[in-house]
Amino acid sequence: MHQTQAVRPTPWAESEDIRLLRGVATAMVRLAETTGTESLSRPYPEEAQQALNDTVLACLLLKADPPESLPKLVEWAALRPIDGWTFTLPADAIRPGSLLLDDATRQPTQLCYEWAVDAEESTALSERPFMGTAATRCQEEEYPEAYQAFRSLLIRRPVLTYRDLVTLPSADDGLLGPLGELLHDIYQPAPASYLDRKRRIYTACGRCRTLLHPTTTGGMWCERRTCQDRDSVRPGREFRADDDGGVHLLIGPLRQWVAAPGILEERLARRLVKCGADVELWPDYGAYGMRVRLPDGTTLAVEHKDWASPALLGRRAAPPLSGPPYDRCVWVVPAARLREQPTYRTVFERYRPSPSPELISDRELVDTVRKAAGPRLSGVDTTSDEPAEGLF
Ligand SMILES: [Zn+2]
């Protein structure tokens, strides 16, 4: 059943510095989505100009050298760890050495996306407007299968040609029909910064299928942490730049907040089913990540949250506002993340405004299901035959 809990105030003291860091992160995400962070052209997006002005002012007040131009601000974001800027931030808000842009590609880091969506007013950079529209349309037509198909499409096919965009809504018995128009908003022409200019080729990641980005040293870079953790990049399908009306890429907020966690959710769901749970992904038009019914009858509302910053994640801790009932609400973080950052749980706890959801690792969730299955599962092989990335 849904629980009502008293909400304690979050201990995040709003300060000029927090607002400034959010502003710079927002500017970097916006630049990456529009002109690209390398080939800057005027007029700059409003957020970028504002972030530059605010940073210059903050530096002057502290008698520090300011970034003289937007390219310089981009350089700071790619080369200067956040703890080396002029910000005064709570001690546990940032891990030392964290950057807003990847230094070899000038693309936003996951932390940069997390700071950008921390601002109330930055819903344009979040997945919510698009996923909300998709849910409402499918709800109106009482067509949950369309919502599920849409969600799967974003996870499995972050790259589409223009021809795909036009033909997909009528393919598969028109399953995506009610959302055909929306596809043109959420898949945009792939930015030129991803293009291999010599060969006129875009290359997808062989693991997660989003586009790989060329690096300054002639290599390739995948924006997903689970791909970066592997020894080498695995190039996948190649798309010729001009074929089939041109290559389109799912927009950043949906890659970051729907496609990337979706891969982890689907993988975790398969593992939980193997251990004896019943799993429904994105129930009630995506009210929450997955509903897991344990073999002992307990029902969990689960969200996969592979966040870099436990402070920013903690600030958002809240149970789902709607969706089917459940007994416990849990947010799952990869066990690897918790090993990497031993203070992750403590920092999350410090910043959370509400005691629900509980924070557990993916490994702990699998163990909970196994325990609930008890001896019924003896003799069943629950070891995964899937690659280990993302799980444990
Ligand atoms: Zn990848």
Residues whose N, C-alpha, C, O or C-beta is under 5 A from the ligand:
A	BS01	ZN	C205 R207 C208 R209 C222 R224 C227
